[in-house]
């Protein structure tokens, strides 16, 4: 996966937390298309199905310097600068 695609995936996954159901659903669909275009849905039988979050965490682990996981508390979730 190209770094630009990874940044787009991060943005799309952040958009899935939107309070607007339509925006969240569209972001999830776009993220699924992006993952499929990058071959992330290849399913060897020994591994079984993989969830989008599992795939995202695997990709994010390869680029730790570019991804800051959100911090959540009672007020909501945010990304530290």
C-alpha positions as CSV (number, residue, x, y, z in Angstrom):
1,X,0.0,0.0,0.0
2,X,1.3,3.4,-0.9
3,X,1.8,6.0,1.8
4,X,-0.8,8.3,0.2
5,X,-3.3,5.4,0.2
6,X,-2.5,4.7,3.9
7,X,-3.2,8.4,4.8
8,X,-6.5,8.2,2.9
9,X,-7.4,5.0,4.8
10,X,-6.7,6.7,8.1
11,X,-8.9,9.7,7.2
12,X,-11.7,7.3,6.0
13,X,-11.5,5.3,9.2
14,X,-11.7,8.4,11.3
15,X,-14.8,9.4,9.3
16,X,-16.5,6.2,10.2
17,X,-17.0,7.6,13.7
18,X,-19.2,10.4,12.4
19,X,-22.6,11.0,14.0
20,X,-24.0,11.1,10.5
21,X,-24.9,7.6,9.5
22,X,-24.7,8.3,5.8
23,X,-21.2,9.8,6.1
24,X,-20.0,6.9,8.3
25,X,-21.4,4.3,5.9
26,X,-19.9,6.1,2.8
27,X,-16.5,6.3,4.6
28,X,-16.6,2.6,5.4
29,X,-17.5,1.7,1.8
30,X,-14.7,3.9,0.5
31,X,-12.2,2.3,2.9
32,X,-13.4,-1.2,1.8
33,X,-12.8,-0.2,-1.8
34,X,-9.3,1.2,-1.0
35,X,-8.4,-2.0,0.9
36,X,-9.6,-4.2,-2.0
37,X,-7.7,-2.1,-4.5
38,X,-4.5,-2.7,-2.5
39,X,-5.0,-6.5,-2.2
40,X,-5.9,-6.5,1.5
41,X,-8.8,-8.8,1.0
42,X,-6.7,-11.7,-0.3
43,X,-7.9,-14.6,1.9
44,X,-5.7,-17.7,2.1
45,X,-7.9,-20.5,3.4
46,X,-5.6,-21.1,6.4
47,X,-6.2,-17.5,7.7
48,X,-9.9,-17.3,7.2
49,X,-11.8,-14.0,6.9
50,X,-10.2,-10.8,8.2
51,X,-12.1,-7.8,9.5
52,X,-11.3,-4.3,8.1
53,X,-10.1,-3.2,11.6
54,X,-7.7,-6.2,11.8
55,X,-6.3,-5.2,8.3
56,X,-6.1,-1.5,9.3
57,X,-4.2,-2.3,12.5
58,X,-1.7,-4.4,10.5
59,X,-1.2,-1.6,8.0
60,X,-0.9,1.0,10.7
61,X,1.8,-1.1,12.5
62,X,3.9,-0.8,9.4
63,X,3.7,3.1,9.5
64,X,3.9,4.0,13.2
65,X,5.5,7.3,12.5
66,X,2.5,8.4,10.4
67,X,-0.4,7.1,12.6
68,X,-1.3,8.4,16.0
69,X,-4.1,6.3,17.6
70,X,-6.9,8.3,19.0
71,X,-7.2,8.9,22.7
72,X,-10.6,8.5,24.1
73,X,-12.1,9.7,27.4
74,X,-15.6,10.7,28.6
75,X,-15.6,13.9,26.3
76,X,-14.9,11.8,23.2
77,X,-12.0,10.8,21.1
78,X,-9.2,12.9,19.7
79,X,-5.7,12.6,18.2
80,X,-2.8,14.0,20.1
81,X,-0.6,16.4,18.1
